[in-house]
Amino acid sequence: MELEDYKRLAAGSSGPNCPVQKTLALIQGKWTLYVIFELSKADALRFGELKKKLPGITNTMLTATLRFLEEHALVSRVQYNEIPPHVEYSLSEAGKALYPVFVEMGNWGSKYLK
């Protein structure tokens, strides 16, 4: 998206109806983007696998972040009632739609963070 496209999108949009502000509200948590990014690199991850990929996150914070993302339909949770029982998390289609955002963030980082 070019600057002019962004200006057109943002024109007339402000407050809670602004699509940029709505998106930022969904991804504003300290760990939210990290969780989404790690899930984007795998088909599915168990809680413990995801926690290992996020040094510094507590069990409580990871649980809260996953619940928030699940409530907002960005993450899917599948519980397997077998022995041993386990749960796997993956990105929903809405979560996968964020892939281009990560690509652009990577492009920006490569260009400006040398």
NORNORLIN-V365759 format. One record per residue. N is the residue number from 1. RES is the residue in one small letter. SS is DSSP state (H for helix, E for strand, - for the rest). D_FIRST is the distance of its C-alpha to the first C-alpha in Angstrom with 2 decimals. Layout:
N;RES;SS;D_FIRST  N;RES;SS;D_FIRST
This chain:
1;m;-;0.00  2;e;-;3.76  3;l;H;6.71  4;e;H;8.11  5;d;H;5.94  6;y;H;6.66  7;k;H;10.08  8;r;H;10.69  9;l;H;10.17  10;a;H;12.37  11;a;-;14.82  12;g;-;17.98  13;s;-;17.08  14;s;-;19.28  15;g;H;21.72  16;p;H;22.11  17;n;H;20.19  18;c;-;16.84  19;p;H;14.55  20;v;H;13.26  21;q;H;16.97  22;k;H;18.06  23;t;H;15.87  24;l;H;17.14  25;a;H;20.61  26;l;H;20.50  27;i;H;19.62  28;q;-;21.47  29;g;-;24.69  30;k;-;25.81  31;w;-;26.00  32;t;H;23.51  33;l;H;20.65  34;y;H;23.39  35;v;H;24.95  36;i;H;21.83  37;f;H;21.06  38;e;H;24.70  39;l;H;24.82  40;s;H;21.78  41;k;-;23.95  42;a;-;26.89  43;d;-;27.86  44;a;-;29.92  45;l;E;31.60  46;r;E;34.73  47;f;H;34.92  48;g;H;36.88  49;e;H;34.59  50;l;H;31.57  51;k;H;33.63  52;k;H;34.58  53;k;-;30.96  54;l;-;30.44  55;p;-;33.15  56;g;-;34.11  57;i;-;33.15  58;t;-;36.18  59;n;H;37.15  60;t;H;36.91  61;m;H;33.37  62;l;H;32.17  63;t;H;33.95  64;a;H;32.49  65;t;H;28.90  66;l;H;29.41  67;r;H;31.03  68;f;H;28.24  69;l;H;25.62  70;e;H;28.03  71;e;H;28.64  72;h;-;24.95  73;a;-;24.74  74;l;-;22.53  75;v;E;25.58  76;s;E;28.47  77;r;E;32.00  78;v;E;34.74  79;q;E;38.31  80;y;E;40.79  81;n;-;44.36  82;e;-;46.12  83;i;-;48.08  84;p;-;46.60  85;p;-;44.25  86;h;E;40.66  87;v;E;37.19  88;e;E;33.94  89;y;E;30.43  90;s;E;27.30  91;l;E;23.80  92;s;-;23.69  93;e;H;21.24  94;a;H;19.22  95;g;H;19.45  96;k;H;18.49  97;a;-;15.27  98;l;-;14.28  99;y;H;14.60  100;p;H;10.95  101;v;H;10.81  102;f;H;13.84  103;v;H;12.66  104;e;H;9.82  105;m;H;12.61  106;g;H;14.92  107;n;H;12.99  108;w;H;12.79  109;g;H;16.43  110;s;H;17.57  111;k;H;16.37  112;y;H;17.58  113;l;-;20.33  114;k;-;22.84
